[in-house]
């Protein structure tokens, strides 16, 4: 027999709720957790991070060993002693319910009895048992009054009136002489412009002839005096590998294989013959394809219209 001393098991229940979805208290019930996504309440501009919601099921009372093993390891005692400690604590909980109608488990929730003597559990919302939300807390954002700000800007724009005042200039007398001067320039330009244009054309012809002569000299030099010719480059185009083949048939006689090949070619197929296989047969193909989807599509069409027995051969030929 143990000299039993009462043990507070409430902290151990809270510790396990961080790590497990179900923590059973033998003889009393089970605490269940469910992850709730982050929430935004627009009416109050409140933001809440993801959290574990705790509920209680009074019908799950069988001992699964989780709580007792955890207590035994934490207290460095035996499993049997931990079971006895749990039973004694549950006895005190039930006694508190009968005498006071309620009791609390720290950081987990409150228990009470309703009018029908049924057990009611109210979870403690201030503790978040979701480890991924560690360090995150709920907060309220101040309302941003964008519409009012825009209305003020619009009102300011409407009130602001820009008045243009024309500047008075005392240059009316000088404008008369300027007009006479511009008229004189116009008459001079009308007479001298054709002469100027002819001069430009003559100079352009001389420049073009000089440029053409230089270009011809460069072409001759490049054609006949190449000192370090570039070696010829040979390009090799890699053919696409055709590894998927639709089999039309395999023939014992080579002449029959040739007839089948010619028939398929005349029908528009890209028919092929491949060498005699290890069984002594001469295979004939409807065609070859680079990818399996292409071959599968062609095979289905051939099976539907020509040969229900056509099949795909996968081989690098």
MINU-747306 format. One record per residue (C-alpha): x, y, z; residue in one letter. Coordinates in steps of 0.1 Angstrom, whole numbers, padded with zeros to 4 digits, always signed. Layout:
REM residues N
XYZA...
This chain:
REM residues 317
+0000+0000+0000X+0011+0036-0008X+0012+0063+0018X-0008+0084-0006X-0004+0121-0009X-0027+0142-0031X-0011+0152-0064X-0022+0181-0087X-0025+0165-0122X-0039+0197-0139X-0005+0209-0152X+0002+0175-0168X-0032+0177-0186X-0023+0211-0200X+0012+0199-0211X-0003+0170-0231X-0029+0192-0248X+0000+0209-0266X+0011+0176-0281X-0020+0154-0285X-0055+0157-0299X-0070+0136-0271X-0061+0135-0235X-0081+0110-0214X-0085+0113-0176X-0094+0077-0166X-0128+0075-0148X-0137+0111-0157X-0137+0119-0194X-0115+0130-0224X-0103+0165-0235X-0104+0168-0273X-0087+0194-0295X-0096+0207-0329X-0076+0233-0349X-0095+0265-0358X-0082+0287-0387X-0073+0323-0382X-0103+0346-0380X-0112+0382-0389X-0142+0398-0373X-0149+0428-0395X-0175+0443-0371X-0148+0449-0345X-0117+0449-0367X-0103+0420-0346X-0078+0395-0358X-0073+0360-0341X-0045+0336-0350X-0051+0299-0356X-0057+0279-0323X-0067+0246-0308X-0103+0246-0296X-0108+0223-0266X-0140+0203-0260X-0149+0176-0234X-0164+0141-0239X-0177+0125-0206X-0182+0091-0223X-0145+0085-0231X-0133+0073-0197X-0112+0042-0205X-0075+0045-0195X-0053+0048-0226X-0021+0051-0205X-0011+0085-0219X-0017+0107-0188X-0005+0081-0163X+0028+0074-0182X+0034+0112-0185X+0029+0117-0148X+0051+0087-0139X+0080+0100-0160X+0076+0136-0148X+0073+0126-0111X+0099+0098-0114X+0074+0074-0098X+0057+0041-0108X+0028+0038-0133X+0006+0023-0106X+0012+0053-0083X+0003+0077-0111X-0030+0058-0117X-0038+0060-0080X-0030+0098-0081X-0054+0103-0110X-0082+0083-0093X-0078+0103-0061X-0079+0137-0081X-0110+0126-0100X-0127+0117-0067X-0120+0153-0055X-0134+0167-0087X-0166+0148-0084X-0169+0157-0048X-0165+0195-0056X-0192+0192-0083X-0217+0176-0058X-0210+0201-0031X-0204+0233-0050X-0219+0225-0085X-0186+0236-0102X-0148+0233-0103X-0120+0245-0125X-0089+0230-0142X-0063+0257-0145X-0056+0269-0181X-0081+0242-0194X-0116+0252-0185X-0145+0252-0160X-0170+0224-0152X-0205+0229-0138X-0238+0210-0135X-0270+0222-0152X-0305+0219-0140X-0307+0183-0152X-0275+0174-0133X-0255+0171-0166X-0219+0180-0168X-0212+0213-0187X-0176+0222-0198X-0166+0258-0207X-0131+0260-0222X-0105+0286-0212X-0099+0307-0242X-0069+0326-0231X-0044+0297-0237X-0036+0286-0272X-0024+0250-0273X-0014+0252-0310X+0024+0252-0311X+0025+0266-0346X+0009+0298-0333X+0034+0303-0306X+0040+0340-0301X+0009+0351-0320X-0018+0369-0302X-0051+0385-0311X-0052+0422-0319X-0076+0450-0329X-0068+0472-0358X-0080+0508-0359X-0105+0516-0385X-0091+0533-0416X-0115+0559-0428X-0105+0561-0464X-0138+0574-0477X-0138+0605-0454X-0102+0613-0464X-0111+0612-0501X-0142+0634-0495X-0120+0660-0478X-0096+0660-0508X-0124+0664-0532X-0138+0693-0512X-0104+0710-0513X-0102+0706-0550X-0137+0720-0555X-0129+0751-0534X-0096+0759-0550X-0102+0783-0579X-0073+0793-0601X-0076+0827-0617X-0054+0836-0647X-0046+0873-0651X-0032+0882-0685X+0000+0902-0684X-0001+0935-0701X+0029+0942-0723X+0041+0976-0736X+0055+0963-0768X+0028+0971-0794X+0051+0996-0811X+0080+0972-0814X+0057+0945-0829X+0051+0966-0859X+0088+0968-0868X+0092+0931-0860X+0065+0922-0885X+0082+0943-0912X+0115+0925-0905X+0100+0890-0907X+0083+0899-0940X+0117+0909-0954X+0132+0876-0943X+0104+0857-0960X+0110+0874-0994X+0148+0868-0992X+0142+0831-0983X+0117+0826-1012X+0144+0838-1037X+0175+0821-1021X+0160+0787-1011X+0161+0771-1046X+0198+0781-1049X+0206+0766-1015X+0187+0733-1024X+0207+0729-1056X+0240+0734-1038X+0230+0707-1012X+0221+0682-1040X+0254+0687-1057X+0274+0681-1025X+0253+0650-1017X+0261+0634-1051X+0299+0640-1045X+0297+0624-1011X+0277+0594-1023X+0302+0587-1051X+0331+0588-1026X+0313+0564-1003X+0305+0539-1031X+0342+0539-1042X+0353+0531-1006X+0327+0503-1003X+0339+0487-1035X+0375+0488-1023X+0365+0471-0990X+0346+0444-1008X+0375+0436-1031X+0399+0435-1001X+0375+0411-0982X+0371+0389-1012X+0408+0384-1023X+0429+0391-0992X+0414+0370-0964X+0445+0360-0943X+0429+0338-0916X+0398+0321-0930X+0373+0306-0905X+0373+0268-0906X+0341+0251-0919X+0316+0240-0892X+0298+0208-0895X+0264+0206-0879X+0250+0173-0867X+0212+0172-0862X+0202+0146-0836X+0172+0126-0848X+0143+0123-0824X+0143+0088-0808X+0113+0068-0816X+0108+0042-0789X+0071+0035-0791X+0058+0013-0820X+0023+0002-0829X+0025-0035-0840X+0005-0045-0870X+0016-0081-0871X+0045-0106-0871X+0048-0130-0901X+0066-0163-0904X+0073-0157-0941X+0093-0126-0950X+0074-0121-0983X+0041-0119-0963X+0057-0093-0941X+0067-0073-0972X+0032-0075-0986X+0017-0062-0953X+0043-0034-0952X+0035-0023-0988X-0003-0024-0981X+0000-0002-0950X+0023+0022-0968X-0003+0025-0996X-0030+0032-0970X-0010+0062-0957X+0006+0048-0927X+0043+0054-0919X+0048+0017-0919X+0081+0001-0909X+0097-0034-0910X+0121-0044-0883X+0146-0073-0884X+0136-0108-0876X+0130-0113-0839X+0143-0142-0817X+0111-0162-0824X+0119-0163-0861X+0091-0138-0870X+0092-0107-0892X+0074-0078-0874X+0056-0050-0893X+0047-0017-0877X+0019+0008-0884X+0044+0035-0873X+0068+0047-0845X+0064+0076-0821X+0086+0096-0797X+0062+0096-0767X+0038+0071-0752X+0008+0095-0753X+0012+0099-0791X+0015+0061-0796X-0015+0055-0773X-0037+0079-0792X-0027+0064-0826X-0033+0028-0812X-0068+0036-0800X-0077+0050-0835X-0063+0020-0852X-0081-0004-0829X-0113+0014-0835X-0112+0016-0873X-0088-0011-0886X-0073-0036-0862X-0087-0043-0827X-0056-0064-0819X-0030-0036-0825X-0007-0031-0795X+0023-0009-0785X+0058-0023-0786X+0083-0003-0764X+0118-0008-0776X+0147+0013-0789X+0152+0003-0825X
